Amino acid sequence: MLIKPGTTNIVGNAADELARDPKGADKNYVPEIPEVLKSSALLNPQQKVTIEFIAPEQPGSYPYLCTFPGHWRIMNGILKVIK
């Protein structure tokens, strides 16, 4: 999922909370909060997905991460938007 800059811990912790929700898996562990900009369904190993979106207009470093509970701490990266 692609999220707003500076919100990795907020989104990651919210995703972890979904592990306690009986419908968390049905929600793909994607928290319904405004910090989330774009997300996909959960993928199994060896699966691929293409996400098409318009990059944010504001230049900056936009984190992306895996929201499966606990994964976000090591499965993450940065999308850099520049002019």
ABEGO torsion letter per residue (X at the ends): XBBBBGAAAAAAAAAAAAAABAAAAAAGGBBBBAABABBBBBBBBGBBBBBBBBBBABBEBBBBBBABBGAAAABBBBBBBBX
